[in-house]
Amino acid sequence: MQLLSFFFFTFLVAFIAYLATRKTKENTSDGYFLGGRSLTGVVIAGSLLLTNLSTEQIVGLNGAAYKEGILVMAWETLAAIAIVITAFVLLPRYLKSGITTVPQFLESRYDKTTKTITSILFLSGYMIVLLPIVLYSGALAINTMFDVPALLGVSDVTALWISVWTIGIVGSIYAVFGGLKAVAVSDTINAIGLLTGGLLVPYFGLLAIGDGNLSDGWSNLIITNPEKFNAIGDSNASVPFATIFTGMMLVQLFYWGTNQAIIQRGLGAKNLKEGQKGLLLAAFIKILVPFIVVLPGIIAFQLFKDQPLTNPDQAYPFLVSKVLPVSLLGFFAAVLFGAVLSSFNSALNSSSTLFGLDIYKAYINKNANEQQTVKMSKLFGILLAVFSMLIAPFIAYANNGLFGYLQEVNGCYSIPILTIILVGYTTKYVPAIAAKIAIISGVVLYSISQFILKPFVFGSENYPHYLHIMAILFVINIMVMLIIGYFKPRKDAYNLKYSHDVDITPWKYLYLMGISIVIIVIGIYFYFS
């Protein structure tokens, strides 16, 4: 019954996505990479949430909450503010210029070399870090929840390989052969299922704690574990409170405002109004996401107190298998499978976009037509998917807190890219050489800081938190760019041109909704402090 409901829901999503995308012209750049610039607010919001909310979030953050409590909600709650800033500041500029990739803006603002360096950084991050971790964390969740080794009669290692390749192959079919619209439509359907199923997990978990009474379960959880409900982390926490005002907001702004795999949904909006509606809807829902990615971890801590878990990243899948009714287990497995596919196929589609437009057409075949560009992008996507599926199982031998590891490693390219984009939009005379120096120095200095000075010179305990390091390097890079711009400005002022690809009339409720979301986030922190 569980397997039947799993396959039924999975194939239903695929069938609906096929019906919704069969008329989209996938052999053109706009059709394949941006869904024909036809995405509406609801589709954008659903795709944004599912692209973000995958097993590295659900498994990793719940594992962190199992260890530290509600303070890790900063990764989710503060994201709402970053999304609001993106809707107000960055998206109008993106849609005005009509870009398909973020690096395309960097070419018009700086030069072709800056764009290429940025594209390579994005691709490196997706290929080496994001895609393999998404596959591994998804396989870990599925295998733990449903005891796949026992089900198939194979070893844990063999089961991991089977799950990784199953997720990778299905995700590749969506991303490589369907394009962005297929990804976005399937994401929207899975988003509804994930929000529904995700909220059922803490619901049944609280019932288990309260012996069938929801309010008793909540009261018992808070009374028994008051330290788990303090949002203000000390200096030894994974997210010290001070980092909220330094590197945390920078990481959030990079992820939601400049990360190609995320912002590509906004770039595919049919107009600015729909794009802003989608972003703000996603921001509002993001405030509720800690009920899915944080609260279950605390519930698991309470339920498994007598037999503590050796691997906190297994807290969520163990909780699901313990509290969720058998009749819902297959449906939730399909939804979780969809969430894994979403992050994988979104990053894969964005990687194909970056390669096709910013590398293949720019350097390998400058005369390539749109059909050739799309074809080579699909081929690159297939090769990248296979590479990720080969690497992913080996993460099992280096797993020590998936989510924190992912965020720290991403700092190698996130802050340098954010720096040159923000300076590019807020200044007119900073030259291309400043961007090149900033992005290269940002990568090199952060790598030296985190992977040489921290472990081998100062020691992890005596070294500043990596989010503080990000903020320090961000300020240094901005100062370097502004100084170069002062002494060696570009000849002509940069002016953003209107491409007329889409209407850029803003949504009339933008300010009301944006300010309301910010107030709610601040209120949540006051409540849990």
N, C-alpha and C positions, 0 to 999 in steps of 0.2 A: 504493500500500500504506500509506504514511504517513497519507494523508488518510482512508483507509478505517478504520484502527485508531483514528484521532482521533474520527471521527464515531460509531463503534461504542461506544466507551467513554463518550463524552459523552451519547449517547441512553440508554445502559444506566443511568447514574446518574439521569437524569431519570425513567425508567420506574420504577425502584425507589423513588424519592422519592414518586412518584405513588401507588404501591401502599401505601406506609407512611402516607400522609396522607389518603387518600380518606375515611376514617371520622371524621377530626377535624372538629369543628364550627367552621368558620372564620368563621362569622357572629357569634361571641361574642368578647368581649375576651380572655378566658383562652385560647380556642381559637386565635385569630388571632395574638395578641401573645406568648403563652407556651406555645404548643403543647399547650394543655389541662392545663398543669402535670403533664406525664407523662414528662418527659425522664429517662433513666437516666444513670448515671455514665459509661458508655462513650460514649454519644451526646453528653453534655455535653463530655467531654474532646475528642472528635473535632471538634466544632463550635467549641470555644474555639481549638484549634490552627489550624484552617483559617481562622477569622475573622481571627486574628492573622497567620498565615503566608501572605502573599500576595506579589505581585511587588514591592511597595514594600519588603518585607522581603528577599526572595530576591535581587532585582536590586540594591536599594540597599545592603544590608549586604555583599554580595559585592563590590560596587564599592568600598565603604569598606575592606574587607579587602584588596583588590587594591592599594590605596594604602598602608594602614597596618598590615595584619597582624591577628593574633589579638586584639589589645586591644579591638576593636569587639565581641567576644563578650559584653561587659558588657550590651549591650542584650537579649541572649537569656538568658544564664546567670543573671543577677541577677533576671530575671523570675520564676524558680522560687521565690525567697524571697518576693516580693510575692504570688504566688498562694497560698503557704502561709499568709501573714498574712490574706489574704482568706478562706480556708477556716476559719481559727480565729476571726476577729474579726467580719468584716463579713457574710458569708453567713448565719450564724445569726440576726443581727438583721434582715436583709432578709426572710428566709423567715418569721420570727416575726411581722413586721408585715403580711405578705401583699401587699407592694407589687408593681406591674407595672413602674413606672419609678422610677429613682433620685430624680428631682425630686419624686415623690409623698411620699417620706419628708421632704423639705425643707418641704413644705406642712404636714405634721402637726407637725414639729419647730419650724418658724418661722412662715411664713404663705404665703398663695397667691402673693403678689408675688415672694417669693424663689424659689418653684418655677418661676414663669413666666420669670424672668430666667435661671435655670439652663437651662431647656429651650431658650430662644432661643440661649444660648451653645453648647449641644450642637449644635443644628441648624445654626448658623452654621459651626461647625468642620467638620461633615460635608459641608455644601454647598459651602463655598469651598475647603477644603483636602483632606480625606480622599477623598471620592468622585472628584473629578477626577484626583487623583494616582494612585489605584488604577487607574482606567481608562487613563490615559496610560502608566504603568509596565507594565501588562499588555500593552497594544498594542505598546509598544517591544520587549518580550521576544519576543512571538510574531513580529513582523515581522523581528527580527534573527535569530532561530533558524531561520526557514524562508524567509527572503528573500521575503516576501510581495509586495514591489513587482515583482520579476522574475516571480514565479509568476502574478500577475494582469496583468502588463504595464502597471503604473501607476506614477506618481511616488511618492516616499517620503511626501510629504504626503497624497496621496490614500489610500495604503495605511494610513496612521495613522488617518485618519477612518473608513475601512471597519472596521478592527479595533476602534476605540473603540466604534462604534455596534453592532457585533456583540456585543461583551462586554456593553455596556449593556442591549441589548434582552433578551438571554437572562437576564442577572442580574435584570432587572426582572420577568420572568415568574415566576421563583422567589420573589422577595421580596414582590411586590405581590399575586400571585394565590395563592401557596401558604402564606404565613404563616410563622411561626417554625419549625414542625415540618418543613416542606418544606426550609427552609434548613438546619436541623440534621441531618436525615437525609442530604441530599446532601453536606453537609460531612463527615460521618463516613466515607462511602465514599471521598470524595476525599482525606481525611486518610491513609487506608491507602495509597492510590496515591501520594500526594505523599511520604510517608515512605520508601516503597519506591523510587520513582523518584529522589527526592532523594539517597538514599544511593548509588545507582548512579552518579551523576555524579562524586563524588570517587573512587569505586572505579575507574572507567575512567580518570579523570584521573591517578591514582597509577600505574596500569598503563602509561599513556603515558609518564610521567616515568621509570619504572623499566624500560622496554623489556620490558614483559610480566610483571614481577615486582613484586607489591604491596609487599613489605617494602623492596625496593630503592628503589621510588618514594618511600616515606615517608622513608627514610633520606636520599635525595638531596635531598628537599624541605627537610628540617630543616638538613642540613649546608650546603646552598647558600644558604639564607635564614634564618639564625638570628635576625636582627632581627625577622622576621615572627612569631616565636613567643614574644614577650615581652608578657605581659598587662598590664604596668605601663607605661602611657603617660606621657610627659613633659607639661609644661605646654602644649606646642604641639600635642598630639594632639587629635583630635576628641573623645576621651573620656579626659581626664586622670585618673590614678588617684584623685586626691583627690575627684573628682566622685562617685565611687561612694558616698561617705559623706555627700554633701550632696543635690544635686538629683536624681541618678540614681534613688535609691530612692523619692523622692517621685513622680517621673514613672511609675515602675513601679507603685507603689501606686495612683495615679490610674487608670492604664490597665487594670489587672487587677481593681481593686476598686470603681471608681466609674464607669467609662466604660460608658454604656448599651449600646453595640454589643457589648461583651464580657460584662458581668455579666448581661445579659438571658438568656444560656444558663443561668446558675445560678439565676436567678429562676424559670425554667421547670421546675426539678427536681421530681420527684414527692414527694420528702421531703428533709430535711437530710442524711441519710446518703448518698443518691445524689448530692446536690450536692457534698458534701465529697469523695466518692470521685472524682467527675469532675474536680474542681479539682486534687486531688493527683496523679491520673494525668497530667493535663496538665502539672503542674509537673515531674514526673519526666521526661516525654518532652521537655520544654522544655530540659532540661540537654543532651540529645543533638542539639538543633536546630543548634548551631554547625557540626556536620558537614555540614549542608545549606546554611546561609546565610553561613558564614565560610570554611571550609576550601576550597571551590571557588574563591573569590577569590584565595587564596594560590597554589593550583595554576595558575590562569590567569596569575598574575604570572610564574611559572616558565616556563610554556609559551610565553608571548608576549613573552619578554624581548627577542628579536631585533627584534620589531616592536611596540613598546609601543602600547597603545590610547590614542587621544586622549580618549575618553569612558569612564572607568572603569565607568560603569553598564552598559556593554555587555560587561563581562568574563564574566558568567555565561552569557548567551545564546550568545556566541561559543564559550565552553568546551563547552557542551552540543552545539552543532552540530559541534564538532571531535572530541570523544571518544566520544559516545554512539553505539552501533551503529544503523545505519539502521532495523533491525527494531524498535527500541525508541523511535524518535524520535516516531512518531505517538501512541503511548501516553503518553509524557511530555508531549507538547504538550497532550493532553486533560487530564492531571492538573494541569498548570500553568494551563490555561484554567479548570479547576475552582477552583483556589486564587484566581485573580483574581475569579471569580464570587462566591466565598465572602465576601471582604472587601467587595465591592461590595454584594451583596444583604443582608449582615448589617447594614451601616451604613444601607442603604435601609429595611430592615424596622424598625430602631430609630428612624430618623427618622419613619417613619409612625406608630410607637407614640407618640413624644413629641408629634407634632402632634395626633393624634387624641384622646389622653387629657388632655394638659396644655394644649392651646391651643383646639382646636375645641370640645370638650365643656365646657371651663372658661369660654370667653369668647364663642365664635361662636354656638353652639347649646346652651345649658345644659340643655335638655329633650330632647336627642337620645337615642334609644335605642341599644342596642348595635349593631344592624344599620346604623343611620345613621352611627354613629361609625366603624365598620370601613369602610364604603363611602367616606366622606370621607378616611379615612387612605390607602386605596388610591389615590384620585385624587391626593392630595398626593404619594404615592410616585411616581406616573407623571410628574407635573410636575417633581419633583426629579430624577428620572432623566434626563429630557430636558435639563434645565438643566445637569447634570453632563456629559452627552455633548457639549453645545455648547462647554463651557469646556475640557474635557480636552485636545484637540489643541493648544491654544495654549500649554500648559505646555512644549512643545518649545522655545519661544523664550526660556524663562527657566529652563532646567534646569541646575542646578549642584550636584549631589550631592543626589539625591532624599531619602534617608533623613534626613540631618542637617537639611535644610531643613524636612521634615515635623515633626521633633521640636521644633525651635526655635519654629516658628510655633504649634504646639499649646500651648506654654507660656502663651499669652494667656488660655486658659480652663482648662487642666488644674489648675494650682496653686490658683487661687481656688476652684474647685469642690471640690477635695480638702480644702481648709482648712475650709470651712463644714460639710462632711459629718463630718469627724473631730471637730470641736468640737461638732457637734450630738449625736454619739453619746457623747462623753466628758464632757459637762457637762449640767446640768439647768436652769440659770437664765439662760444667755446668751440675750438677746432677738433678735427678728427684725431689728431695726434694725442690730444688730452684723453679721449675715450680709449684709445689703444693702451696708453700707459696705465690708466685707471683699471681697466679690466684685467690686464696681465698682472699688474702689481697686486690687485685684489686677490686673484687666485693664488699667486705665489706666497704672499704674506700670510693668508689664512692657512694654507697648507703647512707652512713652516710652523705657525703658531700651534695648530692643533695636533699635528702628527710628528713634530720634532721637539719643540720647546715644552709642550705640555707633558708628554710621557717620559721624555729622556733628560730634561734639564731641570724643570721646576717640580714635576710630579703633579698628578691630577688633583690632589687635595689642596695644594697651595696655589693653583692656577685659577685665574678668573673664569667664570662661566662662559661657554662658547657664544651665548647670545650677547654678552657684554663685549666680547672680542669682535663680533660682527658689527656692533654699533660703533666701536672705536675705529675699525677699518673703514666703515661707511663714511664717517666724518673726515678721516684722513684723505680718502679718495676724492670726496667732493672738494676739499680744500685744494688738492693737487690740480684738479680739473679747472677750478676757478682761477687759480694762480696762472696756469698756462694760458687760459683764455684772456687774462688781463694783459699779459706780456706778449702773447702771440695770437691775437684774435683772428678768426676767419675774415676774409675780405668782405663778404656780403652777409647781411643778417639773414638768419633762417626764418622763413615764413611757412606755416602749415597751409597747404593748398586744399581746397575742397574738391573731392573727386566726383561728387554727385552720384555715387553708386547707390546710396540710400538716403532717405530723408533724415535729417539730424535735428528735428524738432524735439526738445526734451519732454519727458512725461510730466504732466501738470501736477502730479502728487509727489514729485521727487523729493522736495524739501521736507514735506510733512512726514513721509515715510522714513526718510533717512534720519532725521532728527529723533523720531520716535524710537527707532532701532538703537541708536546710540544711548539714549536715556535708559532703555530697558537693560542694556548690557551693564551700564554703571550701577543700576539698581541691584542687579544680581550679585555684583561684587560686594556691595554694601551689606546685602542680606547674609552672605556666607563669610563675612569677615569678622 
